[in-house]
């Protein structure tokens, strides 16, 4: 369980980083850090349930939880949004033109933080 708690602690740090990036107006990085927070939290939950989780898709991490873990549909929808922030928030060639930082908004970053917070709350409840 200690390793699971380590993942959850990292998730909280990632979420704090996302909040800081939002405050700096670095919306792309806030979105990515929010995705990383959700990913870390779910990997911790997998470890707590005796599973090893690989990959970066939050949607897959939710789907691969044991059958006794009931995943609410709103978290499935949250995962679909957060998964979109894993690669294109960091790479300039993921967009038609310009750096990735130019393509994300405060609204997107605020939503990403909210969605990541929901996933962290879900994981904390299950631990």
For each residue, the residues with C-beta under 8 A, 3 or more apart:
1: 4 5 48
2: 5 6
3: 6 7 44 47
4: 1 7 8 44 45 47 48 127
5: 1 2 8 9 44 127
6: 2 3 9 10 44
7: 3 4 10 11 40 41 43 44 47
8: 4 5 11 12 40 41 44 120 123 124 127
9: 5 6 12 13
10: 6 7 13 14 40 44
11: 7 8 14 15 36 37 38 39 40 41 44 120 123
12: 8 9 15 16 37 120
13: 9 10 16 17
14: 10 11 17 18 33 34 36 37 40 116
15: 11 12 18 19 33 34 37 113 116 117 120
16: 12 13 19 20
17: 13 14 20 21 33
18: 14 15 21 22 29 30 31 32 33 34 36 37 109 112 113 116
19: 15 16 22 23 30 113
20: 16 17 23 24
21: 17 18 24 26 27 29 30 33 109
22: 18 19 25 26 27 30 106 109 110 113
23: 19 20
24: 20 21
25: 22 106
26: 21 22 29 30 101
27: 21 22 30 31 101 104 105 106 108 109
28: 31 32 89 90 100 101 103 104
29: 18 21 26 32 33 89 101
30: 18 19 21 22 26 27 33 34 104 109 112 113
31: 18 27 28 34 35 85 89 104 108 109 112
32: 18 28 29 35 36 85 86 89 90
33: 14 15 17 18 21 29 30 36 37
34: 14 15 18 30 31 37 38 82 85 109 112 113 115 116
35: 31 32 38 39 58 82 83 85 86 89 112 116
36: 11 14 18 32 33 39 40
37: 11 12 14 15 18 33 34 40 41 116 119 120
38: 11 34 35 41 42 58 78 79 82 115 116 119 120
39: 11 35 36 42 43 56 58 61
40: 7 8 10 11 14 36 37 43 44
41: 7 8 11 37 38 44 45 116 119 120 123
42: 38 39 45 46 53 58 61 62 65 119 123
43: 7 39 40 46 47 53 61
44: 3 4 5 6 7 8 10 11 40 41 47 48 123 127
45: 4 41 42 48 49 65 69 123 126 127
46: 42 43 49 51 52 53 61 64 65
47: 3 4 7 43 44 50 51 52 53
48: 1 4 44 45 126 127
49: 45 46 65 66 69
50: 47
51: 46 47 64 65 66
52: 46 47
53: 42 43 46 47 61 64
54:
55: 60 61
56: 39 86
57: 60 61 79 83 86
58: 35 38 39 42 61 62 78 79 82 83 119
59: 62 63 76 79 80 83
60: 55 57 63 64
61: 39 42 43 46 53 55 57 58 64 65 79
62: 42 58 59 65 71 75 76 79
63: 59 60 71
64: 46 51 53 60 61
65: 42 45 46 49 51 61 62 69 71
66: 49 51 69
67:
68:
69: 45 49 65 66 126
70:
71: 62 63 65 75 76 122
72: 75 76 122
73: 76 77
74: 77 78 118
75: 62 71 72 78 79 118 119 122
76: 59 62 71 72 73 79 80
77: 73 74 80 81
78: 38 58 74 75 81 82 115 118 119
79: 38 57 58 59 61 62 75 76 82 83 119
80: 59 76 77 83 84
81: 77 78 84 85 111 112 115
82: 34 35 38 58 78 79 85 86 112 115 116 119
83: 35 57 58 59 79 80 86
84: 80 81 88
85: 31 32 34 35 81 82 88 89 112
86: 32 35 56 57 82 83 89
87: 90 91 94
88: 84 85 91 94 95 100 103
89: 28 29 31 32 35 85 86 100 104
90: 28 32 87 94 100
91: 87 88 94 100
92: 95 98 99 100
93:
94: 87 88 90 91 100
95: 88 92 98 100 102 103
96:
97:
98: 92 95 102 103
99: 92 102
100: 28 88 89 90 91 92 94 95 103 104
101: 26 27 28 29 104
102: 95 98 99
103: 28 88 95 98 100
104: 27 28 30 31 89 100 101 108 109
105: 27 108 109
106: 22 25 27 109 110
107: 110 111
108: 27 31 104 105 111 112
109: 18 21 22 27 30 31 34 104 105 106 112 113
110: 22 106 107 113 114
111: 81 107 108 114 115
112: 18 30 31 34 35 81 82 85 108 109 115 116
113: 15 18 19 22 30 34 109 110 116 117
114: 110 111 117 118
115: 34 38 78 81 82 111 112 118 119
116: 14 15 18 34 35 37 38 41 82 112 113 119 120
117: 15 113 114 120 121
118: 74 75 78 114 115 121 122
119: 37 38 41 42 58 75 78 79 82 115 116 122 123
120: 8 11 12 15 37 38 41 116 117 123 124
121: 117 118 124 125
122: 71 72 75 118 119 125 126
123: 8 11 41 42 44 45 119 120 126 127
124: 8 120 121 127
125: 121 122
126: 45 48 69 122 123
127: 4 5 8 44 45 48 123 124
